[in-house]
Amino acid sequence: MQTFRLLLAIAGIIAVIFLLIKKRDTKTVLLGVGLILCVACLKPMDGLSAFTKYMTQAGLIKAICASMGFAFVMKFTKCDQHLIKLLINPMKNIGFILVPLTTFLTYFINIAIPSAAGCSAAVGATLIPLLMASGVRPAMAGAAVFAGTFGSVLSPGSAHNIFVTDMVKKSIADYTVQDIISVQLVSALTSLGIVLVAMTVILFVFKDYTKGKNYLLEMNSGATVASGGASEKKDEDKVNVLYAIMPLVPLVILIIGGTELKNVSFLAWTKMGVAEAMLLGAIVTIFVTMTNPEKITKEFFKGMGSAYADVIGIIIAAGVFVAGLTACGAIEFIIEWLKNEQGYVRFGSTYIPFLMGVVTGSGDAATMAFNAAVTPHAADLGFDQAKLGMAAAIAGSLGRSASPLAGAAIVCAGLAMVSPVEIVKRTALGMLISVTVIAFVIL
């Protein structure tokens, strides 16, 4: 009977992978397969209990929903666009260095705008035409932006950071998302350095830069040229520095509140949670932009609702899927096997989320499922819980940044008028080397 249940679990995992590759809705796939596994093992209530458990986790709901609410406010007030233009303006006419600098800039902006696809659209609309006009081939122009879309691993608003923080809090009461980010810092910065070097090397290997050439003018599509013209016009618009600072307000508050600076008397107020920092950032934005408070409030709550539907929804569905695997005895089997073969833990926590990110275009499903199933048992496997959970999180993000199916890749490809595969040819090497270094050296 146990063998049958394990085979059932394997069939469930294969079904999830197949359906995600076919671009079926992530939540529906995880929720449906999880419930089917629970019913097949005669434990239907396990799936229903998991659903209600994950839908009411206060820590996750507060931080994730508030972060998305703040993101909606930034988009509505166009503060995110002012930040992008402020950072982009000094970048003109600097030659091939523009490619790694674009990746670095996108990475930094992705910390403030955690959505990979959203960040790609916001940054790419201006930077991709600029790169092409500066002599960078369209595929590399799109790849330069796409390669930086894993910067959200350092964002306090990232769902993965909040999810692992909430998990660690069960054993360390005063653990914060700032602590999780400090755990992630080495992997994140090492990966960034590797990706920047890899992108520069590939730039020359593929001969993607020609000094003095304007690829934008050579594009036959009127829509593309129009896009470039619109971008150039945006570049000429005056940047409001105060507006540009707004997306960084919660980040600065949380950084100060997570360091010894919070002990300085006039900075003591910075010791607050993610939700409070995001709400305060939105309030400050009202006064700086002089926007109608009613509109800001509506956008903030609209963002919160979107976060619950899209982000929390995946966490809930992943929890139900894990409940299905648990009902089959698969989780207990895997944990016992990993206890005896601990050398495989570092590979399972990195390469599995990475490969899932590549084949599905999203690292969320695999990463959430892994962290819900395996990371709680990290101590038994000989690993620190936070370190193991964040290794899986960044591996999934790196995998997504090497996938032609990722929403961000499709956005960049559309802006550059090339195939997503051409873009991934230029980003995959850096991502693969990064996850390998994390698995063999850092973890």
C-alpha positions as CSV (number, residue, x, y, z in Angstrom):
1,M,0.0,0.0,0.0
2,Q,2.8,2.4,0.9
3,T,4.5,1.7,-2.5
4,F,1.2,2.5,-4.3
5,R,1.0,5.8,-2.4
6,L,4.5,6.8,-3.3
7,L,3.8,6.0,-6.9
8,L,0.7,8.1,-6.6
9,A,2.8,11.0,-5.3
10,I,5.3,10.7,-8.1
11,A,2.4,10.7,-10.6
12,G,1.1,13.9,-8.9
13,I,4.5,15.6,-9.2
14,I,4.8,14.7,-12.9
15,A,1.2,15.9,-13.5
16,V,2.1,19.3,-11.8
17,I,5.3,19.7,-13.9
18,F,3.4,18.8,-17.1
19,L,0.5,21.1,-16.5
20,L,2.8,24.0,-15.5
21,I,4.8,23.5,-18.7
22,K,1.5,23.7,-20.6
23,K,1.0,27.1,-18.9
24,R,-2.0,26.1,-16.9
25,D,-2.9,28.3,-13.9
26,T,-0.4,27.6,-11.1
27,K,-2.9,27.9,-8.3
28,T,-5.4,25.6,-10.0
29,V,-2.8,23.0,-10.7
30,L,-1.3,22.9,-7.2
31,L,-4.7,23.0,-5.5
32,G,-6.3,20.4,-7.8
33,V,-3.5,17.9,-7.7
34,G,-3.1,18.3,-3.9
35,L,-6.8,17.7,-3.2
36,I,-6.9,14.7,-5.6
37,L,-3.9,13.1,-3.8
38,C,-5.6,13.7,-0.4
39,V,-8.8,12.1,-1.6
40,A,-7.0,9.2,-3.2
41,C,-5.3,8.5,0.1
42,L,-8.6,8.8,1.9
43,K,-7.5,11.9,3.8
44,P,-9.6,14.7,2.2
45,M,-9.7,16.8,5.3
46,D,-5.9,17.2,5.2
47,G,-6.1,19.2,2.0
48,L,-9.0,21.3,3.3
49,S,-7.2,21.9,6.6
50,A,-4.0,23.0,4.7
51,F,-6.1,25.4,2.7
52,T,-7.5,27.1,5.8
53,K,-4.1,27.1,7.6
54,Y,-2.3,28.9,4.9
55,M,-5.0,31.4,4.1
56,T,-5.0,32.8,7.6
57,Q,-1.3,33.2,8.3
58,A,-1.1,36.8,9.7
59,G,2.6,37.4,9.1
60,L,2.4,36.5,5.4
61,I,-0.9,38.4,4.7
62,K,0.3,41.6,6.4
63,A,3.7,41.9,4.8
64,I,2.9,40.6,1.3
65,C,-0.4,42.5,0.9
66,A,1.0,45.7,2.2
67,S,4.0,45.4,-0.1
68,M,1.8,45.0,-3.2
69,G,-0.4,47.8,-2.0
70,F,2.6,50.1,-1.9
71,A,3.7,48.9,-5.4
72,F,0.3,49.8,-6.8
73,V,0.6,53.3,-5.3
74,M,4.1,53.7,-6.8
75,K,2.7,52.8,-10.2
76,F,-0.4,55.0,-9.9
77,T,1.7,58.1,-8.9
78,K,4.4,57.2,-11.5
79,C,7.0,57.5,-8.8
80,D,8.6,54.2,-10.1
81,Q,9.0,55.9,-13.5
82,H,10.8,58.9,-12.0
83,L,13.2,56.5,-10.2
84,I,14.0,54.7,-13.4
85,K,14.5,57.9,-15.4
86,L,16.7,59.4,-12.6
87,L,19.0,56.3,-12.7
88,I,19.0,56.0,-16.5
89,N,19.8,59.6,-17.5
90,P,23.6,59.3,-16.7
91,M,23.9,56.1,-18.7
92,K,23.9,57.5,-22.3
93,N,27.0,57.1,-24.5
94,I,29.1,54.9,-22.3
95,G,29.7,52.1,-24.9
96,F,29.5,48.4,-24.2
97,I,29.6,49.0,-20.4
98,L,25.9,49.9,-20.9
99,V,25.0,46.2,-20.9
100,P,26.3,45.1,-17.5
101,L,25.3,48.5,-16.1
102,T,21.7,47.9,-17.4
103,T,21.7,44.5,-15.7
104,F,22.9,46.0,-12.4
105,L,20.4,48.8,-12.6
106,T,17.5,46.4,-13.3
107,Y,18.6,44.3,-10.4
108,F,18.6,47.4,-8.1
109,I,15.2,48.6,-9.3
110,N,13.8,45.0,-8.9
111,I,14.5,45.3,-5.2
112,A,12.1,48.3,-5.1
113,I,9.7,46.8,-7.8
114,P,9.7,43.1,-6.8
115,S,7.6,41.9,-9.7
116,A,10.0,40.5,-12.4
117,A,7.5,41.1,-15.3
118,G,6.5,44.5,-13.9
119,C,10.1,45.6,-13.5
120,S,11.0,44.4,-17.0
121,A,8.1,46.4,-18.5
122,A,8.9,49.5,-16.5
123,V,12.7,49.4,-17.1
124,G,12.7,47.8,-20.6
125,A,10.4,50.4,-22.2
126,T,13.1,53.0,-21.8
127,L,16.4,51.0,-21.6
128,I,15.9,48.5,-24.4
129,P,15.5,51.2,-27.1
130,L,18.4,53.1,-25.5
131,L,20.7,50.0,-25.7
132,M,19.7,49.3,-29.3
133,A,20.3,53.0,-30.3
134,S,23.7,52.7,-28.6
135,G,24.9,49.8,-30.8
136,V,23.7,46.8,-28.8
137,R,21.9,44.1,-30.7
138,P,18.2,43.8,-29.8
139,A,18.5,40.3,-28.3
140,M,21.3,41.4,-26.0
141,A,19.4,44.6,-25.2
142,G,16.4,42.5,-24.0
143,A,18.7,40.1,-22.2
144,A,20.5,42.9,-20.3
145,V,17.2,43.8,-18.7
146,F,15.9,40.3,-18.2
147,A,19.2,39.2,-16.5
148,G,18.6,41.6,-13.7
149,T,15.1,40.5,-12.7
150,F,16.2,38.3,-9.8
151,G,17.0,41.4,-7.7
152,S,13.8,40.9,-5.7
153,V,15.6,38.2,-3.7
154,L,16.8,41.2,-1.6
155,S,13.4,42.9,-1.4
156,P,11.7,42.9,2.0
157,G,8.4,42.7,0.0
158,S,9.4,39.5,-1.7
159,A,6.9,36.7,-1.0
160,H,9.7,34.1,-0.6
161,N,11.6,36.2,2.0
162,I,8.4,36.8,4.0
163,F,7.4,33.1,3.7
164,V,10.7,31.8,5.1
165,T,10.8,34.6,7.8
166,D,7.4,33.5,9.0
167,M,8.7,29.9,9.1
168,V,11.8,30.7,11.1
169,K,9.8,32.8,13.5
170,K,8.3,29.6,14.9
171,S,11.6,28.9,16.5
172,I,13.1,32.4,16.8
173,A,10.4,34.7,18.0
174,D,12.1,38.1,17.1
175,Y,13.3,37.0,13.6
176,T,12.6,39.6,10.9
177,V,12.7,39.8,7.2
178,Q,15.8,42.0,7.5
179,D,17.5,38.9,9.1
180,I,16.4,36.8,6.2
181,I,17.8,39.3,3.7
182,S,21.2,39.3,5.5
183,V,21.2,35.5,5.1
184,Q,20.5,35.9,1.4
185,L,23.0,38.7,0.9
186,V,26.1,36.6,0.1
187,S,24.2,34.4,-2.4
188,A,22.5,37.4,-4.0
189,L,25.6,39.5,-4.5
190,T,27.7,36.6,-5.6
191,S,25.1,35.7,-8.2
192,L,24.9,39.3,-9.4
193,G,28.7,39.4,-9.8
194,I,28.7,36.2,-11.8
195,V,25.8,37.3,-14.0
196,L,27.5,40.7,-14.7
197,V,30.7,39.0,-15.8
198,A,28.9,36.3,-17.8
199,M,26.8,39.0,-19.6
200,T,29.9,40.9,-20.5
201,V,31.7,37.9,-21.8
202,I,28.7,36.7,-23.9
203,L,28.4,40.3,-25.3
204,F,31.7,39.8,-27.0
205,V,31.4,36.1,-27.8
206,F,28.1,36.8,-29.7
207,K,29.5,40.1,-31.1
208,D,26.4,41.9,-29.8
209,Y,28.0,45.4,-29.7
210,T,29.0,47.5,-32.6
211,K,30.3,51.0,-31.8
212,G,28.4,53.8,-33.6
213,K,25.7,51.6,-34.9
214,N,22.0,52.3,-34.3
215,Y,20.0,49.1,-34.3
216,L,16.9,50.9,-33.4
217,L,16.8,52.8,-36.7
218,E,17.2,49.5,-38.5
219,M,14.1,48.0,-37.1
220,N,11.4,47.8,-39.7
221,S,8.5,47.8,-37.2
222,G,6.9,51.2,-37.0
223,A,5.7,50.2,-33.5
224,T,9.2,49.6,-32.3
225,V,10.5,52.9,-33.6
226,A,7.5,54.6,-32.1
227,S,8.3,52.9,-28.8
228,G,11.9,54.2,-29.0
229,G,10.7,57.7,-29.8
230,A,8.3,57.6,-26.9
231,S,11.1,56.4,-24.6
232,E,13.5,59.2,-25.8
233,K,10.7,61.7,-25.1
234,K,10.4,60.3,-21.6
235,D,14.1,60.7,-21.1
236,E,13.8,64.3,-21.9
237,D,11.0,64.8,-19.3
238,K,12.2,66.5,-16.2
239,V,12.7,64.1,-13.3
240,N,11.2,64.9,-10.0
241,V,13.8,63.7,-7.5
242,L,11.4,63.6,-4.6
243,Y,9.1,61.4,-6.6
244,A,12.0,59.2,-7.5
245,I,12.9,58.7,-3.8
246,M,9.5,57.5,-2.8
247,P,9.9,53.8,-3.9
248,L,13.0,53.7,-1.7
249,V,11.4,55.0,1.5
250,P,10.2,51.6,2.9
251,L,13.5,50.0,2.0
252,V,15.5,52.7,3.8
253,I,13.3,52.5,6.8
254,L,13.6,48.7,7.0
255,I,17.4,48.8,6.5
256,I,17.9,51.4,9.3
257,G,15.5,49.5,11.5
258,G,17.4,46.3,11.0
259,T,20.8,47.7,12.0
260,E,22.3,49.3,15.1
261,L,21.3,52.7,13.8
262,K,17.9,52.0,15.2
263,N,19.4,52.5,18.7
264,V,20.1,56.2,17.9
265,S,17.4,58.1,19.7
266,F,15.9,60.0,16.7
267,L,15.9,56.8,14.6
268,A,14.2,54.5,17.1
269,W,10.9,54.8,15.2
270,T,12.4,52.9,12.3
271,K,12.1,49.6,14.2
272,M,8.9,48.4,12.5
273,G,7.6,45.6,10.4
274,V,7.4,45.4,6.6
275,A,3.6,46.2,6.5
276,E,4.1,49.3,8.7
277,A,7.0,50.5,6.5
278,M,5.0,50.0,3.3
279,L,2.0,51.8,4.7
280,L,4.2,54.7,6.0
281,G,5.8,54.9,2.5
282,A,2.3,55.3,0.9
283,I,1.4,58.0,3.4
284,V,4.6,60.0,2.7
285,T,3.8,59.6,-1.0
286,I,0.5,61.4,-0.5
287,F,2.2,64.5,0.8
288,V,5.1,64.5,-1.6
289,T,3.0,64.0,-4.8
290,M,0.0,65.9,-3.5
291,T,-2.2,63.1,-4.8
292,N,-5.8,62.8,-3.7
293,P,-5.7,60.6,-0.5
294,E,-8.9,58.8,-1.7
295,K,-7.2,57.7,-4.9
296,I,-4.1,56.5,-3.0
297,T,-6.2,54.6,-0.5
298,K,-8.1,52.9,-3.3
299,E,-4.9,51.9,-5.1
300,F,-3.3,50.6,-1.9
301,F,-6.3,48.3,-1.2
302,K,-6.5,47.3,-4.8
303,G,-2.9,46.2,-4.6
304,M,-3.6,44.3,-1.3
305,G,-6.5,42.4,-3.0
306,S,-4.3,41.6,-6.0
307,A,-1.6,40.3,-3.6
308,Y,-4.0,38.0,-1.9
309,A,-5.4,36.7,-5.1
310,D,-2.1,36.2,-6.9
311,V,0.7,35.8,-4.4
312,I,-1.0,34.4,-1.2
313,G,-3.1,32.3,-3.5
314,I,0.0,30.5,-4.7
315,I,1.2,29.9,-1.2
316,I,-2.2,28.5,-0.2
317,A,-2.2,26.2,-3.3
318,A,1.3,25.1,-2.7
319,G,0.4,24.2,0.9
320,V,-2.5,22.0,-0.3
321,F,-0.2,20.3,-2.8
322,V,2.3,19.6,0.0
323,A,-0.6,18.2,2.1
324,G,-1.4,15.8,-0.7
325,L,2.3,14.6,-0.9
326,T,2.3,14.3,2.9
327,A,-0.9,12.2,2.8
328,C,0.8,9.9,0.4
329,G,3.8,9.5,2.8
330,A,6.1,11.1,0.2
331,I,7.3,13.9,2.4
332,E,8.2,11.6,5.3
333,F,10.0,9.3,2.9
334,I,12.0,12.1,1.3
335,I,13.0,13.5,4.7
336,E,14.1,10.1,6.0
337,W,16.1,9.5,2.8
338,L,17.7,13.0,3.0
339,K,18.7,12.3,6.6
340,N,20.7,9.3,5.5
341,E,22.0,11.0,2.3
342,Q,22.6,14.6,3.5
343,G,25.0,15.2,0.7
344,Y,22.0,15.5,-1.7
345,V,20.2,18.2,0.3
346,R,22.2,21.0,-1.1
347,F,21.5,19.8,-4.7
348,G,17.8,19.1,-4.1
349,S,17.3,22.6,-2.6
350,T,19.0,24.4,-5.5
351,Y,18.8,22.5,-8.7
352,I,15.2,21.3,-8.3
353,P,13.8,24.8,-7.9
354,F,16.2,26.0,-10.6
355,L,15.1,23.4,-13.1
356,M,11.4,23.9,-12.3
357,G,11.9,27.7,-12.8
358,V,13.5,27.0,-16.2
359,V,10.8,24.6,-17.5
360,T,7.8,26.4,-16.1
361,G,8.9,30.1,-16.3
362,S,8.1,30.5,-12.6
363,G,10.1,29.6,-9.6
364,D,7.2,30.2,-7.3
365,A,5.5,26.8,-7.4
366,A,8.6,24.6,-6.9
367,T,10.2,27.0,-4.3
368,M,7.0,27.4,-2.2
369,A,6.4,23.6,-2.3
370,F,10.0,22.8,-1.4
371,N,10.1,25.3,1.5
372,A,6.7,24.2,2.8
373,A,7.7,20.5,2.7
374,V,11.5,20.2,3.4
375,T,12.7,23.5,4.9
376,P,10.9,23.0,8.3
377,H,13.0,19.9,8.8
378,A,16.3,21.7,7.9
379,A,17.9,21.1,11.3
380,D,17.3,17.3,11.0
381,L,19.1,17.5,7.7
382,G,22.1,19.3,9.0
383,F,21.3,22.7,7.6
384,D,20.2,26.1,9.0
385,Q,16.5,26.6,8.2
386,A,16.9,30.2,6.9
387,K,19.9,29.4,4.8
388,L,18.2,26.3,3.2
389,G,15.0,28.2,2.5
390,M,16.7,31.1,0.9
391,A,18.9,28.9,-1.2
392,A,15.8,27.4,-2.7
393,A,14.2,30.9,-3.2
394,I,17.2,32.3,-5.1
395,A,17.6,29.1,-7.1
396,G,14.0,29.4,-8.3
397,S,14.5,33.0,-9.2
398,L,17.7,32.2,-11.2
399,G,15.8,29.4,-13.0
400,R,13.0,31.8,-14.0
401,S,15.7,34.2,-15.3
402,A,16.9,31.5,-17.6
403,S,13.5,30.5,-18.9
404,P,12.0,31.6,-22.3
405,L,8.6,31.0,-20.7
406,A,9.0,33.6,-18.0
407,G,6.7,36.6,-18.2
408,A,9.6,38.9,-17.9
409,A,11.4,37.2,-20.8
410,I,8.3,37.6,-23.0
411,V,8.0,41.2,-22.0
412,C,11.7,41.9,-22.9
413,A,11.4,39.9,-26.1
414,G,8.4,41.9,-27.1
415,L,10.1,45.2,-26.5
416,A,13.2,44.1,-28.4
417,M,11.2,42.4,-31.2
418,V,13.1,39.1,-30.9
419,S,12.4,35.6,-29.7
420,P,12.5,34.9,-26.0
421,V,14.8,32.0,-26.8
422,E,17.4,34.4,-28.2
423,I,17.3,36.4,-24.9
424,V,17.7,33.2,-22.8
425,K,20.7,32.1,-24.8
426,R,22.4,35.2,-23.3
427,T,21.2,34.9,-19.7
428,A,21.3,31.1,-19.0
429,L,25.0,30.7,-18.6
430,G,25.3,33.3,-15.7
431,M,22.2,31.8,-14.0
432,L,23.5,28.2,-14.2
433,I,27.0,29.2,-12.9
434,S,25.3,31.1,-10.1
435,V,23.2,28.3,-8.9
436,T,26.1,25.9,-9.1
437,V,28.3,28.2,-6.9
438,I,25.4,28.5,-4.4
439,A,25.0,24.7,-4.2
440,F,28.7,23.8,-4.0
441,V,30.3,26.7,-2.2
442,I,27.8,28.9,-0.3
443,L,25.2,26.5,1.0
